[in-house]
Amino acid sequence: GFRHYTVADCEFNSSKLNDIEYTQSYYYNKLEYVRFSSSVGKYVGYTEYGIKNAERWNNGPEVINRRAQKERYCFHNVGIFTESALTKS
């Protein structure tokens, strides 16, 4: 069968918003075809299908919503993770 999935990721060195990078990658049959990265600020396509989607999403509300995920998703969860890790060490 065919498999489509997405992976959202927050990479961070501290709990400061500037030290956090949010990415969301889209895969089809283990091949990444498009990715959003907060450091780039837009979608980037890696296949013909991914390039078409990236162009469409970068010109629509999708890119604005995805840019907000760094603060909404990562910043919130990094704070929870950091607090939890510090209280256990």
N, C-alpha and C positions, 0 to 999 in steps of 0.2 A: 504494500500500500504506500500511499504518499503521506508525508507528514509536514505540517506547517506549524511553526511555533515561534514565539518571541521570547527574548531574554532581556530583562531590564536589570541594570547594574549601577551601583553607586561605588565609586572608588574615592577614597579620602585619606588624607594624611593628618587632618585635624577636624574639629567640628566647625571650623570657619567655612562659610559658604564659598569663598574663593578657592578653598582647597578641595572642593568636591567636584567630581566629574560624573555626570549622569549619561548613560548610554542606553539605547534600546535597539536591539538587533532583531531583524526578521529573517527567518530561515525557511527554506523549502528543501526537503530531502537532504538535510545536513549542509546545505550551501547557503551562506549568508548572501542575501540579495539586496538589502538596504539597511542603513543604520542611521540613527540620530545620535549625535554627540553634542553635549552641552558646550564643550570647548570649541567646536566648529560652529554651533548655533543653527544647524540646519541638517536636513536629511542628505545622505550621500548614497547613490546607487552603485552597485557592483556588477550587476548584470543588466541586460537590455530591459527586462521587466522592472528591475529595481531602479534604474535611471528614470524610467517613465513615471513610476510612483513617486520618486523623490522630487521630480519637477512639479508634479501636481500637488503634493503635500507642502512643498516649500512656498507655493503660491496660494495656499488656502489657510483655513483656521487651524489645521493640524499642527503646523510648526509652532504657532503661538502657544497652543495647549502643551506641546511637548517641552518647550522652553521653560514653562512654569513648573514642570515636574521636578526639576533640580531642587527647587525650594520646597515644593509641596511634598514630595516623596522622599528625596534623599536627606535634606536638611532635618526634617522631622525624625526620620529613622536613625540617622547617624547620631543625633543627640541621645536617643533612647539607648542605642548600642554602646556609645561611649560612657554614659552614666552607669549602665549595667556592668561594663567591663571594669570600670574604675572602682566600683564598690566591692568587687570580688577579688581584686588583686592586693 
